[in-house]
């Protein structure tokens, strides 16, 4: 990566669930390749710093910067999540323009759900393999000519462009981690199996990676997933082999 910062597009009606795994995996440096530094994440909006946006879930986000300030050379990747606004007109079209500038500069772009529709309308999907919610969703976008390149998959990565549908935030994060070469392949595979399928056999692999990070940085409580040199578990109870999300009633 030429930069250690990823930029996240934010706007009103942002789909909260679509980018959380991606930003978490960027920051969870205990699972990263050495030297295991977390990737910075900066939020970008049309209005700029100090002008909050509100997600579909009612979460208020205060952006770090305005889109007009963003330059591809200052970024490792641009994430463009879905939002209701993508289907309500062209208000968010400048983000699709930014995606073109990033790809032209050789900097990757990751779009999910409605973000893929915005890219479809600008022709950015026409010459790359891609996916979205369903093929029909993109087929209705004016200017879209990539029908033959649509792939029925959880997420697709092709020449610097990552796409996914709204129900695949974990696969979306997996492809971002792959594009940025954040993890050893077996660690990323375990991460995906744990968070996509609650596979308990993945847990020891992640703990081994976290323990290696702890050995490298004993006592450093700033490393993602490490507190005072001890590897944290992703879920309560996971160390016993029962992998359960918080709140599911597992003891």
NUVO-875421 format. One record per residue: z, y, x of N, C-alpha, C in turn; residue number from 1; residue in one letter. Coordinates in nm, 2 decimals. Layout:
BEGIN
n.c3_n.c2_n.c1_ca.c3_ca.c2_ca.c1_c.c3_c.c2_c.c1_n_res
Z_Y_X_Z_Y_X_Z_Y_X_NUM_A
...
This chain:
BEGIN
n.c3_n.c2_n.c1_ca.c3_ca.c2_ca.c1_c.c3_c.c2_c.c1_n_res
0.00_-0.12_0.08_0.00_0.00_0.00_0.00_0.12_0.09_1_X
-0.09_0.22_0.06_-0.09_0.34_0.13_0.03_0.43_0.09_2_X
0.08_0.41_-0.03_0.19_0.49_-0.08_0.30_0.39_-0.13_3_X
0.42_0.43_-0.13_0.53_0.34_-0.19_0.57_0.39_-0.32_4_X
0.49_0.46_-0.39_0.52_0.52_-0.52_0.41_0.47_-0.63_5_X
0.46_0.43_-0.74_0.38_0.39_-0.85_0.40_0.50_-0.96_6_X
0.29_0.54_-1.03_0.30_0.64_-1.13_0.29_0.57_-1.27_7_X
0.37_0.61_-1.36_0.38_0.56_-1.50_0.34_0.67_-1.60_8_X
0.23_0.65_-1.67_0.19_0.74_-1.77_0.29_0.73_-1.89_9_X
0.34_0.85_-1.94_0.43_0.85_-2.05_0.38_0.95_-2.15_10_X
0.40_0.92_-2.28_0.36_1.01_-2.39_0.43_0.97_-2.52_11_X
0.43_1.06_-2.62_0.49_1.03_-2.74_0.43_0.90_-2.80_12_X
0.51_0.82_-2.87_0.48_0.69_-2.93_0.45_0.58_-2.83_13_X
0.50_0.60_-2.71_0.48_0.51_-2.60_0.55_0.37_-2.64_14_X
0.48_0.26_-2.61_0.53_0.13_-2.64_0.63_0.08_-2.54_15_X
0.76_0.09_-2.57_0.87_0.07_-2.48_0.86_-0.06_-2.41_16_X
0.83_-0.17_-2.48_0.84_-0.31_-2.43_0.73_-0.34_-2.33_17_X
0.62_-0.26_-2.32_0.50_-0.30_-2.25_0.51_-0.28_-2.10_18_X
0.60_-0.19_-2.05_0.61_-0.16_-1.91_0.74_-0.19_-1.84_19_X
0.84_-0.23_-1.92_0.97_-0.25_-1.86_0.98_-0.36_-1.76_20_X
0.91_-0.47_-1.78_0.91_-0.57_-1.68_0.84_-0.53_-1.55_21_X
0.74_-0.45_-1.57_0.66_-0.40_-1.45_0.75_-0.31_-1.37_22_X
0.81_-0.21_-1.43_0.89_-0.12_-1.35_1.01_-0.19_-1.29_23_X
1.07_-0.29_-1.36_1.18_-0.36_-1.30_1.14_-0.44_-1.18_24_X
1.02_-0.51_-1.19_0.98_-0.59_-1.07_0.95_-0.50_-0.95_25_X
0.90_-0.38_-0.98_0.88_-0.29_-0.87_1.01_-0.25_-0.80_26_X
1.12_-0.24_-0.88_1.24_-0.19_-0.82_1.33_-0.31_-0.77_27_X
1.31_-0.43_-0.82_1.39_-0.54_-0.79_1.36_-0.59_-0.65_28_X
1.40_-0.52_-0.54_1.35_-0.55_-0.41_1.41_-0.67_-0.35_29_X
1.51_-0.73_-0.40_1.57_-0.86_-0.35_1.47_-0.97_-0.35_30_X
1.37_-0.96_-0.44_1.27_-1.06_-0.45_1.14_-1.03_-0.37_31_X
1.13_-0.91_-0.32_1.01_-0.86_-0.25_1.00_-0.93_-0.11_32_X
0.88_-0.92_-0.05_0.86_-0.96_0.09_0.94_-0.86_0.17_33_X
0.98_-0.91_0.29_1.04_-0.82_0.39_0.95_-0.70_0.42_34_X
1.00_-0.58_0.43_1.14_-0.54_0.45_1.21_-0.51_0.31_35_X
1.15_-0.56_0.20_1.22_-0.56_0.07_1.26_-0.42_0.03_36_X
1.17_-0.32_0.04_1.21_-0.19_-0.01_1.16_-0.17_-0.15_37_X
1.24_-0.12_-0.24_1.20_-0.10_-0.38_1.08_0.01_-0.38_38_X
0.99_-0.01_-0.47_0.88_0.08_-0.49_0.93_0.20_-0.58_39_X
0.90_0.32_-0.55_0.94_0.43_-0.63_0.85_0.44_-0.76_40_X
0.91_0.48_-0.87_0.84_0.50_-0.99_0.85_0.64_-1.04_41_X
0.74_0.71_-1.06_0.75_0.85_-1.11_0.67_0.85_-1.25_42_X
0.73_0.92_-1.34_0.67_0.93_-1.47_0.58_1.05_-1.48_43_X
0.46_1.04_-1.55_0.36_1.14_-1.55_0.32_1.17_-1.70_44_X
0.32_1.29_-1.74_0.28_1.33_-1.88_0.18_1.44_-1.88_45_X
0.12_1.47_-1.99_0.03_1.58_-2.01_0.11_1.71_-2.00_46_X
0.23_1.71_-2.05_0.31_1.84_-2.05_0.38_1.87_-1.93_47_X
0.41_1.76_-1.85_0.48_1.78_-1.72_0.63_1.78_-1.72_48_X
0.69_1.81_-1.61_0.84_1.80_-1.60_0.91_1.89_-1.69_49_X
1.02_1.84_-1.75_1.10_1.92_-1.84_1.05_1.92_-1.98_50_X
0.94_1.85_-2.01_0.89_1.85_-2.15_0.90_1.70_-2.20_51_X
1.01_1.66_-2.26_1.03_1.52_-2.30_0.93_1.46_-2.39_52_X
0.91_1.33_-2.38_0.83_1.25_-2.47_0.93_1.15_-2.54_53_X
0.89_1.10_-2.65_0.97_1.01_-2.73_0.89_0.88_-2.75_54_X
0.95_0.77_-2.72_0.88_0.64_-2.73_0.88_0.59_-2.88_55_X
0.81_0.48_-2.91_0.81_0.42_-3.04_0.96_0.39_-3.08_56_X
1.03_0.34_-2.98_1.17_0.30_-3.00_1.27_0.42_-3.01_57_X
1.22_0.54_-3.00_1.31_0.65_-3.01_1.38_0.69_-2.88_58_X
1.34_0.63_-2.77_1.39_0.67_-2.64_1.33_0.80_-2.58_59_X
1.41_0.89_-2.54_1.36_1.02_-2.49_1.34_1.01_-2.34_60_X
1.22_1.04_-2.29_1.19_1.03_-2.15_1.16_1.17_-2.10_61_X
1.22_1.22_-1.99_1.19_1.35_-1.93_1.09_1.32_-1.81_62_X
0.97_1.35_-1.82_0.87_1.32_-1.71_0.90_1.39_-1.58_63_X
0.86_1.32_-1.48_0.88_1.38_-1.34_0.77_1.48_-1.31_64_X
0.65_1.47_-1.36_0.54_1.56_-1.32_0.43_1.56_-1.43_65_X
0.34_1.65_-1.41_0.22_1.67_-1.50_0.11_1.59_-1.44_66_X
0.02_1.54_-1.53_-0.09_1.46_-1.49_-0.18_1.54_-1.40_67_X
-0.20_1.67_-1.42_-0.28_1.76_-1.34_-0.24_1.77_-1.20_68_X
-0.11_1.73_-1.17_-0.06_1.73_-1.03_-0.08_1.60_-0.96_69_X
-0.12_1.50_-1.03_-0.13_1.36_-0.97_-0.26_1.35_-0.90_70_X
-0.25_1.29_-0.77_-0.37_1.27_-0.69_-0.36_1.12_-0.65_71_X
-0.48_1.05_-0.66_-0.48_0.91_-0.62_-0.42_0.88_-0.49_72_X
-0.44_0.96_-0.39_-0.39_0.94_-0.26_-0.24_0.94_-0.24_73_X
-0.17_0.99_-0.35_-0.03_1.00_-0.34_0.04_0.88_-0.42_74_X
-0.05_0.78_-0.46_0.00_0.67_-0.54_-0.04_0.54_-0.49_75_X
0.04_0.44_-0.53_0.00_0.30_-0.50_-0.07_0.24_-0.62_76_X
-0.04_0.29_-0.74_-0.10_0.23_-0.87_-0.06_0.32_-0.98_77_X
-0.15_0.33_-1.08_-0.12_0.40_-1.21_-0.11_0.30_-1.32_78_X
0.01_0.31_-1.39_0.03_0.22_-1.51_0.01_0.30_-1.63_79_X
-0.08_0.25_-1.72_-0.11_0.32_-1.85_-0.07_0.23_-1.97_80_X
0.05_0.25_-2.02_0.09_0.16_-2.13_0.02_0.20_-2.26_81_X
0.05_0.12_-2.37_0.00_0.15_-2.50_0.08_0.25_-2.57_82_X
0.03_0.30_-2.68_0.10_0.40_-2.76_0.02_0.42_-2.89_83_X
0.08_0.45_-3.00_0.01_0.48_-3.12_-0.10_0.59_-3.10_84_X
-0.07_0.68_-3.01_-0.16_0.79_-2.99_-0.30_0.75_-2.94_85_X
-0.30_0.63_-2.87_-0.43_0.58_-2.82_-0.53_0.55_-2.94_86_X
-0.47_0.52_-3.06_-0.55_0.49_-3.17_-0.56_0.60_-3.27_87_X
-0.52_0.72_-3.23_-0.51_0.83_-3.32_-0.60_0.95_-3.28_88_X
-0.69_0.93_-3.19_-0.78_1.04_-3.14_-0.79_1.04_-2.99_89_X
-0.82_1.15_-2.94_-0.85_1.16_-2.79_-0.75_1.24_-2.71_90_X
-0.63_1.26_-2.77_-0.53_1.33_-2.70_-0.50_1.28_-2.56_91_X
-0.50_1.15_-2.55_-0.46_1.08_-2.42_-0.58_1.06_-2.33_92_X
-0.70_1.10_-2.37_-0.82_1.08_-2.29_-0.80_1.12_-2.15_93_X
-0.73_1.23_-2.12_-0.72_1.27_-1.97_-0.66_1.15_-1.89_94_X
-0.58_1.07_-1.94_-0.53_0.95_-1.86_-0.64_0.85_-1.83_95_X
-0.73_0.84_-1.92_-0.85_0.75_-1.89_-0.93_0.82_-1.78_96_X
-0.94_0.95_-1.78_-1.01_1.02_-1.68_-0.94_1.00_-1.54_97_X
-0.81_1.00_-1.54_-0.73_0.98_-1.42_-0.75_0.84_-1.37_98_X
-0.76_0.74_-1.46_-0.79_0.60_-1.43_-0.92_0.59_-1.35_99_X
-1.02_0.66_-1.40_-1.15_0.66_-1.33_-1.14_0.71_-1.19_100_X
-1.07_0.82_-1.18_-1.05_0.89_-1.04_-0.97_0.79_-0.95_101_X
-0.87_0.72_-1.00_-0.80_0.63_-0.92_-0.89_0.51_-0.87_102_X
-0.96_0.45_-0.97_-1.05_0.34_-0.93_-1.16_0.38_-0.83_103_X
-1.21_0.50_-0.85_-1.32_0.55_-0.76_-1.26_0.57_-0.62_104_X
-1.13_0.60_-0.61_-1.07_0.62_-0.49_-1.01_0.49_-0.43_105_X
-1.03_0.38_-0.50_-0.98_0.25_-0.45_-0.83_0.23_-0.47_106_X
-0.77_0.31_-0.56_-0.63_0.29_-0.60_-0.62_0.22_-0.73_107_X
-0.55_0.11_-0.74_-0.55_0.03_-0.86_-0.49_0.10_-0.98_108_X
-0.53_0.04_-1.10_-0.49_0.09_-1.23_-0.45_-0.03_-1.31_109_X
-0.34_-0.02_-1.39_-0.29_-0.12_-1.48_-0.28_-0.07_-1.62_110_X
-0.36_-0.12_-1.71_-0.35_-0.07_-1.85_-0.32_-0.19_-1.95_111_X
-0.24_-0.16_-2.05_-0.20_-0.26_-2.14_-0.21_-0.21_-2.28_112_X
-0.25_-0.30_-2.37_-0.27_-0.27_-2.51_-0.35_-0.14_-2.54_113_X
-0.30_-0.04_-2.60_-0.38_0.08_-2.63_-0.44_0.14_-2.51_114_X
-0.37_0.13_-2.40_-0.43_0.18_-2.27_-0.57_0.12_-2.24_115_X
-0.59_-0.01_-2.28_-0.72_-0.07_-2.25_-0.82_-0.01_-2.34_116_X
-0.78_0.03_-2.46_-0.88_0.10_-2.56_-0.93_0.23_-2.50_117_X
-0.83_0.31_-2.44_-0.87_0.43_-2.38_-0.97_0.41_-2.27_118_X
-0.95_0.31_-2.19_-1.04_0.28_-2.08_-1.17_0.23_-2.13_119_X
-1.17_0.15_-2.24_-1.29_0.10_-2.30_-1.38_0.21_-2.34_120_X
-1.32_0.32_-2.40_-1.40_0.43_-2.45_-1.47_0.51_-2.34_121_X
-1.42_0.50_-2.22_-1.48_0.57_-2.11_-1.58_0.48_-2.03_122_X
-1.59_0.35_-2.07_-1.68_0.26_-2.00_-1.62_0.20_-1.87_123_X
-1.49_0.21_-1.85_-1.43_0.15_-1.73_-1.42_0.00_-1.74_124_X
-1.43_-0.06_-1.86_-1.42_-0.20_-1.87_-1.56_-0.27_-1.87_125_X
-1.66_-0.19_-1.86_-1.80_-0.25_-1.88_-1.84_-0.34_-1.77_126_X
-1.79_-0.32_-1.65_-1.84_-0.39_-1.53_-1.72_-0.47_-1.46_127_X
-1.61_-0.49_-1.53_-1.50_-0.56_-1.48_-1.45_-0.66_-1.58_128_X
-1.41_-0.78_-1.54_-1.34_-0.87_-1.63_-1.21_-0.81_-1.68_129_X
-1.18_-0.83_-1.81_-1.06_-0.76_-1.87_-1.02_-0.84_-1.99_130_X
-0.90_-0.80_-2.04_-0.85_-0.85_-2.17_-0.78_-0.74_-2.24_131_X
-0.73_-0.77_-2.36_-0.66_-0.67_-2.44_-0.58_-0.75_-2.55_132_X
-0.56_-0.68_-2.66_-0.49_-0.75_-2.77_-0.57_-0.86_-2.82_133_X
-0.69_-0.83_-2.86_-0.80_-0.93_-2.91_-0.93_-0.86_-2.88_134_X
-1.04_-0.94_-2.87_-1.17_-0.89_-2.84_-1.21_-0.79_-2.94_135_X
-1.18_-0.82_-3.07_-1.22_-0.73_-3.18_-1.17_-0.59_-3.17_136_X
-1.05_-0.58_-3.11_-0.99_-0.44_-3.09_-1.07_-0.36_-3.00_137_X
-1.12_-0.41_-2.89_-1.21_-0.33_-2.80_-1.35_-0.32_-2.86_138_X
-1.39_-0.42_-2.93_-1.53_-0.41_-2.99_-1.55_-0.29_-3.08_139_X
-1.44_-0.24_-3.14_-1.45_-0.13_-3.23_-1.43_0.01_-3.16_140_X
-1.42_0.01_-3.03_-1.40_0.13_-2.96_-1.54_0.19_-2.92_141_X
-1.56_0.32_-2.96_-1.69_0.38_-2.93_-1.71_0.39_-2.78_142_X
-1.83_0.35_-2.74_-1.87_0.36_-2.60_-1.84_0.23_-2.52_143_X
-1.78_0.14_-2.58_-1.74_0.01_-2.51_-1.87_-0.08_-2.50_144_X
-1.89_-0.12_-2.38_-2.01_-0.21_-2.36_-1.97_-0.33_-2.27_145_X
-1.84_-0.37_-2.27_-1.80_-0.48_-2.19_-1.77_-0.61_-2.26_146_X
-1.84_-0.63_-2.37_-1.81_-0.75_-2.45_-1.83_-0.88_-2.36_147_X
-1.92_-0.88_-2.28_-1.95_-1.00_-2.20_-1.84_-1.02_-2.09_148_X
-1.77_-0.92_-2.06_-1.66_-0.93_-1.95_-1.52_-0.95_-2.01_149_X
-1.51_-0.96_-2.14_-1.38_-0.99_-2.20_-1.34_-1.13_-2.18_150_X
-1.21_-1.14_-2.14_-1.15_-1.27_-2.11_-1.03_-1.30_-2.20_151_X
-1.02_-1.41_-2.26_-0.91_-1.45_-2.35_-0.80_-1.50_-2.26_152_X
-0.71_-1.41_-2.20_-0.61_-1.45_-2.11_-0.49_-1.36_-2.13_153_X
-0.38_-1.41_-2.07_-0.25_-1.33_-2.08_-0.27_-1.19_-2.01_154_X
-0.33_-1.19_-1.90_-0.36_-1.07_-1.82_-0.47_-1.10_-1.72_155_X
-0.54_-1.00_-1.69_-0.66_-1.01_-1.60_-0.66_-0.91_-1.50_156_X
-0.70_-0.95_-1.38_-0.70_-0.85_-1.26_-0.84_-0.87_-1.20_157_X
-0.91_-0.76_-1.19_-1.05_-0.76_-1.13_-1.08_-0.63_-1.06_158_X
-1.09_-0.64_-0.93_-1.13_-0.53_-0.84_-1.05_-0.40_-0.87_159_X
-0.91_-0.42_-0.87_-0.82_-0.31_-0.88_-0.79_-0.27_-1.02_160_X
-0.84_-0.34_-1.12_-0.81_-0.30_-1.26_-0.73_-0.42_-1.32_161_X
-0.61_-0.39_-1.37_-0.53_-0.49_-1.44_-0.53_-0.46_-1.59_162_X
-0.55_-0.56_-1.67_-0.54_-0.54_-1.82_-0.46_-0.65_-1.88_163_X
-0.40_-0.62_-2.00_-0.32_-0.71_-2.07_-0.31_-0.67_-2.21_164_X
-0.27_-0.76_-2.30_-0.24_-0.73_-2.44_-0.10_-0.70_-2.46_165_X
-0.06_-0.65_-2.58_0.07_-0.60_-2.61_0.18_-0.70_-2.61_166_X
0.15_-0.83_-2.62_0.25_-0.94_-2.62_0.27_-1.00_-2.48_167_X
0.21_-0.94_-2.38_0.21_-1.00_-2.25_0.27_-0.91_-2.14_168_X
0.38_-0.85_-2.16_0.44_-0.76_-2.06_0.48_-0.83_-1.93_169_X
0.52_-0.96_-1.94_0.56_-1.03_-1.82_0.44_-1.07_-1.74_170_X
0.33_-1.11_-1.80_0.21_-1.14_-1.73_0.15_-1.01_-1.67_171_X
0.16_-0.90_-1.74_0.12_-0.77_-1.69_0.19_-0.74_-1.56_172_X
0.32_-0.75_-1.56_0.41_-0.73_-1.44_0.37_-0.82_-1.33_173_X
0.34_-0.95_-1.36_0.30_-1.05_-1.26_0.18_-1.00_-1.19_174_X
0.08_-0.95_-1.26_-0.05_-0.91_-1.20_-0.03_-0.78_-1.12_175_X
0.06_-0.69_-1.16_0.09_-0.57_-1.08_0.16_-0.61_-0.95_176_X
0.25_-0.71_-0.96_0.32_-0.75_-0.83_0.22_-0.82_-0.74_177_X
0.12_-0.89_-0.80_0.02_-0.96_-0.72_-0.07_-0.86_-0.65_178_X
-0.11_-0.76_-0.73_-0.20_-0.66_-0.67_-0.14_-0.58_-0.56_179_X
-0.01_-0.55_-0.57_0.06_-0.48_-0.47_0.12_-0.57_-0.36_180_X
0.10_-0.70_-0.37_0.15_-0.80_-0.27_0.30_-0.78_-0.25_181_X
0.38_-0.77_-0.36_0.52_-0.75_-0.35_0.60_-0.87_-0.31_182_X
0.56_-0.99_-0.35_0.64_-1.11_-0.34_0.56_-1.22_-0.27_183_X
0.63_-1.32_-0.21_0.57_-1.44_-0.17_0.52_-1.51_-0.30_184_X
0.41_-1.58_-0.29_0.36_-1.64_-0.41_0.45_-1.73_-0.49_185_X
0.53_-1.81_-0.41_0.62_-1.91_-0.48_0.74_-1.83_-0.55_186_X
0.77_-1.72_-0.50_0.88_-1.64_-0.56_0.83_-1.57_-0.68_187_X
0.71_-1.52_-0.68_0.65_-1.46_-0.80_0.63_-1.56_-0.91_188_X
0.58_-1.68_-0.87_0.56_-1.79_-0.97_0.70_-1.82_-1.03_189_X
0.80_-1.83_-0.96_0.93_-1.85_-1.02_0.98_-1.74_-1.11_190_X
0.96_-1.62_-1.06_0.99_-1.50_-1.14_0.92_-1.51_-1.28_191_X
0.79_-1.54_-1.28_0.72_-1.54_-1.40_0.77_-1.66_-1.49_192_X
0.79_-1.77_-1.43_0.84_-1.89_-1.51_0.97_-1.86_-1.58_193_X
1.06_-1.79_-1.50_1.19_-1.76_-1.56_1.18_-1.66_-1.68_194_X
1.11_-1.55_-1.65_1.11_-1.44_-1.76_1.00_-1.47_-1.87_195_X
0.90_-1.55_-1.84_0.81_-1.58_-1.95_0.84_-1.70_-2.03_196_X
0.91_-1.80_-1.97_0.94_-1.92_-2.03_1.08_-1.97_-2.02_197_X
1.17_-1.89_-1.97_1.31_-1.93_-1.95_1.33_-2.06_-1.88_198_X
1.24_-2.08_-1.78_1.24_-2.21_-1.71_1.36_-2.21_-1.61_199_X
1.46_-2.30_-1.63_1.58_-2.30_-1.54_1.55_-2.35_-1.40_200_X
1.44_-2.42_-1.38_1.40_-2.47_-1.25_1.36_-2.35_-1.16_201_X
1.32_-2.24_-1.22_1.28_-2.12_-1.14_1.40_-2.05_-1.08_202_X
1.51_-2.06_-1.14_1.63_-1.99_-1.10_1.67_-2.01_-0.95_203_X
1.68_-2.13_-0.90_1.72_-2.15_-0.76_1.62_-2.09_-0.66_204_X
1.49_-2.08_-0.70_1.39_-2.02_-0.61_1.43_-1.87_-0.60_205_X
1.46_-1.80_-0.71_1.49_-1.66_-0.70_1.62_-1.64_-0.63_206_X
1.72_-1.73_-0.65_1.84_-1.71_-0.58_1.83_-1.73_-0.43_207_X
1.74_-1.82_-0.39_1.71_-1.84_-0.25_1.65_-1.71_-0.19_208_X
1.56_-1.65_-0.26_1.50_-1.52_-0.22_1.61_-1.41_-0.21_209_X
1.69_-1.41_-0.31_1.80_-1.30_-0.31_1.90_-1.33_-0.20_210_X
1.93_-1.45_-0.17_2.02_-1.48_-0.06_1.96_-1.44_0.08_211_X
1.83_-1.46_0.09_1.76_-1.42_0.21_1.77_-1.27_0.23_212_X
1.76_-1.20_0.12_1.77_-1.05_0.12_1.91_-1.01_0.16_213_X
2.01_-1.09_0.11_2.15_-1.06_0.14_2.18_-1.08_0.28_214_X
2.12_-1.18_0.34_2.14_-1.21_0.48_2.08_-1.10_0.57_215_X
1.97_-1.04_0.52_1.91_-0.94_0.60_1.99_-0.81_0.59_216_X
2.05_-0.79_0.47_2.11_-0.66_0.45_2.25_-0.68_0.39_217_X
2.33_-0.76_0.46_2.47_-0.79_0.41_2.55_-0.66_0.39_218_X
2.61_-0.65_0.27_2.69_-0.54_0.24_2.62_-0.42_0.19_219_X
2.48_-0.42_0.18_2.41_-0.31_0.13_2.39_-0.32_-0.02_220_X
2.47_-0.24_-0.09_2.46_-0.25_-0.24_2.35_-0.17_-0.30_221_X
2.26_-0.12_-0.22_2.15_-0.04_-0.27_2.03_-0.13_-0.29_222_X
2.03_-0.25_-0.24_1.92_-0.34_-0.26_1.92_-0.40_-0.40_223_X
1.80_-0.40_-0.46_1.79_-0.45_-0.60_1.83_-0.59_-0.60_224_X
1.92_-0.63_-0.70_1.97_-0.77_-0.72_2.08_-0.81_-0.62_225_X
2.13_-0.72_-0.54_2.23_-0.75_-0.44_2.35_-0.65_-0.46_226_X
2.46_-0.71_-0.48_2.58_-0.62_-0.49_2.68_-0.67_-0.38_227_X
2.71_-0.58_-0.29_2.81_-0.62_-0.18_2.77_-0.75_-0.11_228_X
2.64_-0.77_-0.09_2.59_-0.89_-0.02_2.58_-1.01_-0.10_229_X
2.61_-1.00_-0.23_2.61_-1.12_-0.32_2.49_-1.11_-0.42_230_X
2.42_-1.22_-0.43_2.30_-1.22_-0.52_2.35_-1.22_-0.66_231_X
2.30_-1.12_-0.74_2.34_-1.12_-0.88_2.25_-1.22_-0.96_232_X
2.29_-1.27_-1.07_2.21_-1.36_-1.15_2.14_-1.28_-1.26_233_X
2.01_-1.31_-1.29_1.94_-1.24_-1.39_2.00_-1.24_-1.53_234_X
2.06_-1.35_-1.57_2.12_-1.37_-1.70_2.26_-1.43_-1.68_235_X
2.36_-1.38_-1.76_2.49_-1.45_-1.76_2.47_-1.60_-1.80_236_X
2.54_-1.68_-1.72_2.53_-1.83_-1.75_2.42_-1.90_-1.68_237_X
2.33_-1.82_-1.62_2.21_-1.88_-1.55_2.25_-1.97_-1.44_238_X
2.36_-1.94_-1.37_2.40_-2.02_-1.25_2.44_-2.16_-1.29_239_X
2.47_-2.18_-1.42_2.50_-2.32_-1.46_2.38_-2.40_-1.51_240_X
2.26_-2.33_-1.50_2.14_-2.40_-1.54_2.10_-2.37_-1.68_241_X
2.19_-2.30_-1.76_2.16_-2.26_-1.89_2.11_-2.12_-1.89_242_X
1.98_-2.10_-1.89_1.92_-1.97_-1.88_1.91_-1.91_-2.02_243_X
1.98_-1.80_-2.04_1.98_-1.74_-2.18_1.98_-1.59_-2.17_244_X
1.91_-1.53_-2.26_1.91_-1.38_-2.26_2.04_-1.33_-2.32_245_X
2.08_-1.21_-2.27_2.20_-1.15_-2.33_2.20_-1.14_-2.48_246_X
2.30_-1.18_-2.54_2.31_-1.17_-2.69_2.26_-1.28_-2.77_247_X
2.22_-1.40_-2.70_2.18_-1.51_-2.78_2.29_-1.61_-2.81_248_X
2.41_-1.57_-2.78_2.52_-1.65_-2.82_2.57_-1.76_-2.72_249_X
2.49_-1.77_-2.61_2.53_-1.87_-2.51_2.65_-1.83_-2.43_250_X
2.74_-1.92_-2.40_2.86_-1.89_-2.33_2.83_-1.91_-2.18_251_X
